[in-house]
């Protein structure tokens, strides 16, 4: 099992639309479950505490390393990220690990 955890901050110029952007990210990223082979769990957290350094957290679980590598290249994953995350976020932090 591979855990893929990513955090982002909303770009300053989009802070006035933060709630809407977070809702779109959550909706479209969590919709990937069941669409990508080996993606066992996916959750987007958008309501962190005020002490958080990032605005959005993605926690996903993939069946194995092969599934993880396939997920990273999957066109649905890439499209969702490039459409709903990349234009609106900065300071991406990521940790991937095998459990």
N, CA, C and O atoms as a GROMACS GRO file, in nm:
protein
  396
    1UNK      N    1   0.084  -0.118   0.000
    1UNK     CA    2   0.000   0.000   0.000
    1UNK      C    3   0.089   0.124   0.000
    1UNK      O    4   0.182   0.136   0.079
    2UNK      N    5   0.057   0.217  -0.090
    2UNK     CA    6   0.130   0.344  -0.098
    2UNK      C    7   0.036   0.456  -0.056
    2UNK      O    8  -0.078   0.465  -0.103
    3UNK      N    9   0.083   0.540   0.033
    3UNK     CA   10   0.008   0.660   0.071
    3UNK      C   11   0.072   0.779   0.000
    3UNK      O   12   0.194   0.797   0.002
    4UNK      N   13  -0.013   0.859  -0.061
    4UNK     CA   14   0.027   0.978  -0.137
    4UNK      C   15  -0.044   1.095  -0.072
    4UNK      O   16  -0.166   1.108  -0.080
    5UNK      N   17   0.034   1.182  -0.007
    5UNK     CA   18  -0.021   1.294   0.068
    5UNK      C   19   0.037   1.424   0.010
    5UNK      O   20   0.158   1.441   0.002
    6UNK      N   21  -0.052   1.514  -0.029
    6UNK     CA   22  -0.009   1.639  -0.091
    6UNK      C   23  -0.083   1.756  -0.026
    6UNK      O   24  -0.201   1.745   0.006
    7UNK      N   25  -0.012   1.866  -0.006
    7UNK     CA   26  -0.072   1.987   0.051
    7UNK      C   27  -0.040   2.105  -0.040
    7UNK      O   28   0.067   2.113  -0.100
    8UNK      N   29  -0.136   2.198  -0.049
    8UNK     CA   30  -0.119   2.319  -0.129
    8UNK      C   31  -0.171   2.439  -0.052
    8UNK      O   32  -0.249   2.427   0.042
    9UNK      N   33  -0.124   2.555  -0.095
    9UNK     CA   34  -0.178   2.682  -0.049
    9UNK      C   35  -0.251   2.747  -0.167
    9UNK      O   36  -0.208   2.733  -0.282
   10UNK      N   37  -0.359   2.816  -0.139
   10UNK     CA   38  -0.430   2.893  -0.242
   10UNK      C   39  -0.346   3.018  -0.273
   10UNK      O   40  -0.298   3.085  -0.182
   11UNK      N   41  -0.330   3.048  -0.402
   11UNK     CA   42  -0.258   3.169  -0.443
   11UNK      C   43  -0.333   3.292  -0.390
   11UNK      O   44  -0.456   3.294  -0.384
   12UNK      N   45  -0.258   3.394  -0.354
   12UNK     CA   46  -0.315   3.515  -0.296
   12UNK      C   47  -0.423   3.576  -0.385
   12UNK      O   48  -0.526   3.623  -0.336
   13UNK      N   49  -0.400   3.576  -0.515
   13UNK     CA   50  -0.496   3.641  -0.605
   13UNK      C   51  -0.631   3.569  -0.613
   13UNK      O   52  -0.726   3.621  -0.672
   14UNK      N   53  -0.639   3.449  -0.554
   14UNK     CA   54  -0.764   3.374  -0.554
   14UNK      C   55  -0.826   3.361  -0.415
   14UNK      O   56  -0.923   3.287  -0.398
   15UNK      N   57  -0.773   3.431  -0.316
   15UNK     CA   58  -0.824   3.420  -0.180
   15UNK      C   59  -0.972   3.461  -0.169
   15UNK      O   60  -1.044   3.409  -0.084
   16UNK      N   61  -1.017   3.552  -0.255
   16UNK     CA   62  -1.157   3.594  -0.251
   16UNK      C   63  -1.250   3.484  -0.304
   16UNK      O   64  -1.371   3.490  -0.282
   17UNK      N   65  -1.196   3.386  -0.375
   17UNK     CA   66  -1.274   3.273  -0.428
   17UNK      C   67  -1.236   3.142  -0.361
   17UNK      O   68  -1.267   3.034  -0.412
   18UNK      N   69  -1.168   3.150  -0.248
   18UNK     CA   70  -1.113   3.032  -0.182
   18UNK      C   71  -1.217   2.923  -0.156
   18UNK      O   72  -1.192   2.806  -0.184
   19UNK      N   73  -1.331   2.959  -0.104
   19UNK     CA   74  -1.434   2.861  -0.070
   19UNK      C   75  -1.479   2.785  -0.196
   19UNK      O   76  -1.491   2.663  -0.195
   20UNK      N   77  -1.504   2.858  -0.303
   20UNK     CA   78  -1.547   2.799  -0.430
   20UNK      C   79  -1.439   2.709  -0.489
   20UNK      O   80  -1.468   2.598  -0.535
   21UNK      N   81  -1.316   2.755  -0.488
   21UNK     CA   82  -1.204   2.677  -0.543
   21UNK      C   83  -1.184   2.548  -0.464
   21UNK      O   84  -1.167   2.441  -0.522
   22UNK      N   85  -1.187   2.558  -0.332
   22UNK     CA   86  -1.173   2.438  -0.248
   22UNK      C   87  -1.284   2.337  -0.277
   22UNK      O   88  -1.259   2.217  -0.284
   23UNK      N   89  -1.406   2.385  -0.293
   23UNK     CA   90  -1.520   2.296  -0.321
   23UNK      C   91  -1.502   2.227  -0.456
   23UNK      O   92  -1.531   2.108  -0.468
   24UNK      N   93  -1.454   2.300  -0.557
   24UNK     CA   94  -1.430   2.239  -0.688
   24UNK      C   95  -1.320   2.134  -0.682
   24UNK      O   96  -1.333   2.026  -0.739
   25UNK      N   97  -1.212   2.166  -0.611
   25UNK     CA   98  -1.103   2.070  -0.598
   25UNK      C   99  -1.153   1.944  -0.530
   25UNK      O  100  -1.129   1.833  -0.578
   26UNK      N  101  -1.222   1.960  -0.418
   26UNK     CA  102  -1.273   1.844  -0.344
   26UNK      C  103  -1.364   1.758  -0.432
   26UNK      O  104  -1.348   1.636  -0.439
   27UNK      N  105  -1.459   1.822  -0.500
   27UNK     CA  106  -1.554   1.750  -0.584
   27UNK      C  107  -1.485   1.671  -0.695
   27UNK      O  108  -1.512   1.552  -0.713
   28UNK      N  109  -1.396   1.736  -0.768
   28UNK     CA  110  -1.336   1.673  -0.885
   28UNK      C  111  -1.225   1.573  -0.852
   28UNK      O  112  -1.208   1.474  -0.923
   29UNK      N  113  -1.152   1.598  -0.745
   29UNK     CA  114  -1.047   1.504  -0.708
   29UNK      C  115  -1.107   1.380  -0.642
   29UNK      O  116  -1.067   1.268  -0.675
   30UNK      N  117  -1.201   1.396  -0.552
   30UNK     CA  118  -1.262   1.279  -0.489
   30UNK      C  119  -1.342   1.196  -0.589
   30UNK      O  120  -1.364   1.077  -0.566
   31UNK      N  121  -1.384   1.256  -0.700
   31UNK     CA  122  -1.456   1.184  -0.805
   31UNK      C  123  -1.367   1.083  -0.878
   31UNK      O  124  -1.416   0.998  -0.951
   32UNK      N  125  -1.236   1.092  -0.858
   32UNK     CA  126  -1.144   0.998  -0.922
   32UNK      C  127  -1.157   0.857  -0.865
   32UNK      O  128  -1.120   0.760  -0.931
   33UNK      N  129  -1.209   0.845  -0.742
   33UNK     CA  130  -1.226   0.713  -0.682
   33UNK      C  131  -1.321   0.631  -0.769
   33UNK      O  132  -1.428   0.677  -0.807
   34UNK      N  133  -1.279   0.511  -0.799
   34UNK     CA  134  -1.358   0.423  -0.885
   34UNK      C  135  -1.329   0.441  -1.032
   34UNK      O  136  -1.374   0.362  -1.114
   35UNK      N  137  -1.254   0.545  -1.067
   35UNK     CA  138  -1.219   0.571  -1.207
   35UNK      C  139  -1.076   0.530  -1.241
   35UNK      O  140  -1.041   0.517  -1.358
   36UNK      N  141  -0.994   0.509  -1.138
   36UNK     CA  142  -0.853   0.477  -1.160
   36UNK      C  143  -0.823   0.346  -1.089
   36UNK      O  144  -0.842   0.334  -0.968
   37UNK      N  145  -0.776   0.249  -1.164
   37UNK     CA  146  -0.742   0.117  -1.111
   37UNK      C  147  -0.637   0.129  -1.000
   37UNK      O  148  -0.535   0.196  -1.017
   38UNK      N  149  -0.664   0.066  -0.888
   38UNK     CA  150  -0.568   0.063  -0.777
   38UNK      C  151  -0.580   0.178  -0.679
   38UNK      O  152  -0.514   0.178  -0.576
   39UNK      N  153  -0.664   0.278  -0.711
   39UNK     CA  154  -0.686   0.390  -0.619
   39UNK      C  155  -0.790   0.346  -0.517
   39UNK      O  156  -0.910   0.346  -0.545
   40UNK      N  157  -0.743   0.309  -0.400
   40UNK     CA  158  -0.830   0.252  -0.297
   40UNK      C  159  -0.908   0.357  -0.219
   40UNK      O  160  -1.025   0.338  -0.187
   41UNK      N  161  -0.842   0.469  -0.188
   41UNK     CA  162  -0.905   0.577  -0.111
   41UNK      C  163  -0.851   0.710  -0.161
   41UNK      O  164  -0.736   0.720  -0.202
   42UNK      N  165  -0.938   0.811  -0.156
   42UNK     CA  166  -0.893   0.947  -0.187
   42UNK      C  167  -0.982   1.044  -0.111
   42UNK      O  168  -1.105   1.035  -0.114
   43UNK      N  169  -0.917   1.137  -0.043
   43UNK     CA  170  -0.991   1.234   0.039
   43UNK      C  171  -0.922   1.369   0.028
   43UNK      O  172  -0.799   1.379   0.034
   44UNK      N  173  -1.002   1.473   0.012
   44UNK     CA  174  -0.950   1.609   0.008
   44UNK      C  175  -1.003   1.682   0.131
   44UNK      O  176  -1.124   1.689   0.153
   45UNK      N  177  -0.912   1.736   0.209
   45UNK     CA  178  -0.947   1.808   0.331
   45UNK      C  179  -0.930   1.958   0.303
   45UNK      O  180  -0.822   2.003   0.264
   46UNK      N  181  -1.037   2.033   0.323
   46UNK     CA  182  -1.034   2.177   0.291
   46UNK      C  183  -1.067   2.265   0.411
   46UNK      O  184  -1.075   2.387   0.399
   47UNK      N  185  -1.086   2.202   0.526
   47UNK     CA  186  -1.127   2.279   0.644
   47UNK      C  187  -1.030   2.261   0.760
   47UNK      O  188  -1.069   2.234   0.874
   48UNK      N  189  -0.901   2.277   0.729
   48UNK     CA  190  -0.800   2.264   0.832
   48UNK      C  191  -0.812   2.373   0.938
   48UNK      O  192  -0.881   2.473   0.920
   49UNK      N  193  -0.744   2.352   1.046
   49UNK     CA  194  -0.742   2.450   1.155
   49UNK      C  195  -0.664   2.574   1.114
   49UNK      O  196  -0.583   2.570   1.021
   50UNK      N  197  -0.687   2.684   1.183
   50UNK     CA  198  -0.618   2.811   1.153
   50UNK      C  199  -0.467   2.801   1.167
   50UNK      O  200  -0.394   2.881   1.109
   51UNK      N  201  -0.420   2.705   1.243
   51UNK     CA  202  -0.277   2.687   1.264
   51UNK      C  203  -0.208   2.618   1.146
   51UNK      O  204  -0.085   2.608   1.142
   52UNK      N  205  -0.286   2.570   1.050
   52UNK     CA  206  -0.231   2.499   0.934
   52UNK      C  207  -0.150   2.593   0.846
   52UNK      O  208  -0.182   2.712   0.834
   53UNK      N  209  -0.046   2.541   0.785
   53UNK     CA  210   0.036   2.619   0.693
   53UNK      C  211  -0.012   2.608   0.548
   53UNK      O  212   0.029   2.687   0.463
   54UNK      N  213  -0.097   2.509   0.521
   54UNK     CA  214  -0.150   2.488   0.386
   54UNK      C  215  -0.303   2.486   0.392
   54UNK      O  216  -0.362   2.458   0.496
   55UNK      N  217  -0.365   2.516   0.278
   55UNK     CA  218  -0.510   2.530   0.272
   55UNK      C  219  -0.584   2.402   0.233
   55UNK      O  220  -0.700   2.383   0.270
   56UNK      N  221  -0.517   2.315   0.159
   56UNK     CA  222  -0.580   2.195   0.105
   56UNK      C  223  -0.487   2.077   0.127
   56UNK      O  224  -0.366   2.088   0.110
   57UNK      N  225  -0.545   1.964   0.166
   57UNK     CA  226  -0.468   1.842   0.187
   57UNK      C  227  -0.535   1.728   0.111
   57UNK      O  228  -0.655   1.707   0.123
   58UNK      N  229  -0.456   1.656   0.033
   58UNK     CA  230  -0.502   1.538  -0.038
   58UNK      C  231  -0.439   1.417   0.030
   58UNK      O  232  -0.318   1.412   0.049
   59UNK      N  233  -0.521   1.319   0.065
   59UNK     CA  234  -0.472   1.194   0.121
   59UNK      C  235  -0.527   1.083   0.033
   59UNK      O  236  -0.648   1.064   0.026
   60UNK      N  237  -0.439   1.010  -0.033
   60UNK     CA  238  -0.484   0.900  -0.117
   60UNK      C  239  -0.406   0.774  -0.083
   60UNK      O  240  -0.291   0.779  -0.039
   61UNK      N  241  -0.471   0.662  -0.106
   61UNK     CA  242  -0.412   0.531  -0.078
   61UNK      C  243  -0.422   0.450  -0.206
   61UNK      O  244  -0.530   0.436  -0.265
   62UNK      N  245  -0.310   0.397  -0.249
   62UNK     CA  246  -0.306   0.313  -0.368
   62UNK      C  247  -0.262   0.173  -0.330
   62UNK      O  248  -0.183   0.153  -0.238
   63UNK      N  249  -0.315   0.078  -0.402
   63UNK     CA  250  -0.297  -0.063  -0.368
   63UNK      C  251  -0.150  -0.104  -0.356
   63UNK      O  252  -0.113  -0.174  -0.261
   64UNK      N  253  -0.067  -0.062  -0.449
   64UNK     CA  254   0.075  -0.101  -0.451
   64UNK      C  255   0.154   0.000  -0.534
   64UNK      O  256   0.098   0.094  -0.590
   65UNK      N  257   0.285  -0.024  -0.543
   65UNK     CA  258   0.371   0.070  -0.614
   65UNK      C  259   0.333   0.079  -0.762
   65UNK      O  260   0.336   0.188  -0.820
   66UNK      N  261   0.298  -0.032  -0.823
   66UNK     CA  262   0.257  -0.033  -0.963
   66UNK      C  263   0.132   0.054  -0.984
   66UNK      O  264   0.124   0.130  -1.080
   67UNK      N  265   0.036   0.042  -0.894
   67UNK     CA  266  -0.086   0.124  -0.901
   67UNK      C  267  -0.052   0.272  -0.884
   67UNK      O  268  -0.109   0.357  -0.952
   68UNK      N  269   0.040   0.302  -0.793
   68UNK     CA  270   0.082   0.440  -0.770
   68UNK      C  271   0.145   0.500  -0.896
   68UNK      O  272   0.110   0.611  -0.935
   69UNK      N  273   0.236   0.426  -0.958
   69UNK     CA  274   0.302   0.476  -1.078
   69UNK      C  275   0.202   0.494  -1.192
   69UNK      O  276   0.213   0.589  -1.270
   70UNK      N  277   0.107   0.405  -1.202
   70UNK     CA  278   0.002   0.416  -1.303
   70UNK      C  279  -0.087   0.537  -1.276
   70UNK      O  280  -0.123   0.611  -1.368
   71UNK      N  281  -0.123   0.558  -1.150
   71UNK     CA  282  -0.205   0.673  -1.108
   71UNK      C  283  -0.137   0.804  -1.146
   71UNK      O  284  -0.202   0.896  -1.194
   72UNK      N  285  -0.008   0.812  -1.124
   72UNK     CA  286   0.065   0.936  -1.151
   72UNK      C  287   0.063   0.972  -1.299
   72UNK      O  288   0.074   1.090  -1.334
   73UNK      N  289   0.048   0.873  -1.387
   73UNK     CA  290   0.046   0.896  -1.532
   73UNK      C  291  -0.097   0.896  -1.589
   73UNK      O  292  -0.116   0.925  -1.707
   74UNK      N  293  -0.195   0.865  -1.507
   74UNK     CA  294  -0.331   0.851  -1.555
   74UNK      C  295  -0.386   0.985  -1.607
   74UNK      O  296  -0.372   1.087  -1.540
   75UNK      N  297  -0.446   0.983  -1.725
   75UNK     CA  298  -0.496   1.106  -1.787
   75UNK      C  299  -0.605   1.174  -1.705
   75UNK      O  300  -0.615   1.297  -1.706
   76UNK      N  301  -0.687   1.098  -1.634
   76UNK     CA  302  -0.792   1.158  -1.550
   76UNK      C  303  -0.730   1.233  -1.432
   76UNK      O  304  -0.774   1.342  -1.397
   77UNK      N  305  -0.628   1.174  -1.372
   77UNK     CA  306  -0.555   1.236  -1.261
   77UNK      C  307  -0.486   1.364  -1.308
   77UNK      O  308  -0.496   1.469  -1.244
   78UNK      N  309  -0.418   1.356  -1.421
   78UNK     CA  310  -0.346   1.472  -1.473
   78UNK      C  311  -0.444   1.583  -1.510
   78UNK      O  312  -0.420   1.700  -1.476
   79UNK      N  313  -0.553   1.549  -1.577
   79UNK     CA  314  -0.653   1.649  -1.616
   79UNK      C  315  -0.711   1.719  -1.492
   79UNK      O  316  -0.720   1.842  -1.489
   80UNK      N  317  -0.749   1.643  -1.392
   80UNK     CA  318  -0.807   1.702  -1.271
   80UNK      C  319  -0.708   1.796  -1.203
   80UNK      O  320  -0.745   1.906  -1.162
   81UNK      N  321  -0.584   1.754  -1.192
   81UNK     CA  322  -0.483   1.838  -1.129
   81UNK      C  323  -0.455   1.965  -1.207
   81UNK      O  324  -0.447   2.074  -1.149
   82UNK      N  325  -0.439   1.951  -1.338
   82UNK     CA  326  -0.407   2.067  -1.421
   82UNK      C  327  -0.524   2.164  -1.434
   82UNK      O  328  -0.504   2.284  -1.455
   83UNK      N  329  -0.646   2.114  -1.422
   83UNK     CA  330  -0.765   2.198  -1.436
   83UNK      C  331  -0.809   2.263  -1.305
   83UNK      O  332  -0.842   2.381  -1.303
   84UNK      N  333  -0.808   2.186  -1.196
   84UNK     CA  334  -0.868   2.234  -1.072
   84UNK      C  335  -0.770   2.270  -0.962
   84UNK      O  336  -0.807   2.338  -0.866
   85UNK      N  337  -0.643   2.226  -0.974
   85UNK     CA  338  -0.547   2.254  -0.866
   85UNK      C  339  -0.437   2.350  -0.911
   85UNK      O  340  -0.421   2.456  -0.851
   86UNK      N  341  -0.363   2.314  -1.013
   86UNK     CA  342  -0.243   2.390  -1.053
   86UNK      C  343  -0.269   2.539  -1.076
   86UNK      O  344  -0.189   2.621  -1.030
   87UNK      N  345  -0.376   2.577  -1.145
   87UNK     CA  346  -0.393   2.721  -1.171
   87UNK      C  347  -0.416   2.806  -1.044
   87UNK      O  348  -0.390   2.926  -1.045
   88UNK      N  349  -0.464   2.745  -0.938
   88UNK     CA  350  -0.509   2.820  -0.820
   88UNK      C  351  -0.421   2.804  -0.696
   88UNK      O  352  -0.446   2.867  -0.593
   89UNK      N  353  -0.319   2.720  -0.705
   89UNK     CA  354  -0.241   2.688  -0.585
   89UNK      C  355  -0.092   2.716  -0.602
   89UNK      O  356  -0.041   2.736  -0.713
   90UNK      N  357  -0.023   2.716  -0.489
   90UNK     CA  358   0.122   2.736  -0.484
   90UNK      C  359   0.177   2.651  -0.369
   90UNK      O  360   0.101   2.593  -0.291
   91UNK      N  361   0.306   2.645  -0.359
   91UNK     CA  362   0.375   2.581  -0.247
   91UNK      C  363   0.329   2.438  -0.221
   91UNK      O  364   0.288   2.404  -0.110
   92UNK      N  365   0.335   2.356  -0.322
   92UNK     CA  366   0.297   2.215  -0.310
   92UNK      C  367   0.398   2.143  -0.223
   92UNK      O  368   0.519   2.158  -0.240
   93UNK      N  369   0.349   2.064  -0.130
   93UNK     CA  370   0.432   1.978  -0.046
   93UNK      C  371   0.378   1.836  -0.060
   93UNK      O  372   0.256   1.817  -0.061
   94UNK      N  373   0.465   1.738  -0.072
   94UNK     CA  374   0.420   1.601  -0.097
   94UNK      C  375   0.504   1.501  -0.018
   94UNK      O  376   0.625   1.516  -0.005
   95UNK      N  377   0.436   1.399   0.034
   95UNK     CA  378   0.503   1.286   0.097
   95UNK      C  379   0.436   1.160   0.045
   95UNK      O  380   0.314   1.146   0.053
   96UNK      N  381   0.517   1.069  -0.010
   96UNK     CA  382   0.471   0.939  -0.055
   96UNK      C  383   0.547   0.835   0.026
   96UNK      O  384   0.668   0.845   0.044
   97UNK      N  385   0.472   0.734   0.075
   97UNK     CA  386   0.542   0.630   0.150
   97UNK      C  387   0.466   0.498   0.142
   97UNK      O  388   0.345   0.494   0.118
   98UNK      N  389   0.541   0.391   0.161
   98UNK     CA  390   0.483   0.257   0.156
   98UNK      C  391   0.455   0.210   0.296
   98UNK      O  392   0.536   0.227   0.388
   99UNK      N  393   0.338   0.150   0.312
   99UNK     CA  394   0.299   0.102   0.443
   99UNK      C  395   0.277  -0.048   0.438
   99UNK      O  396   0.243  -0.108   0.540
   0.00000   0.00000   0.00000
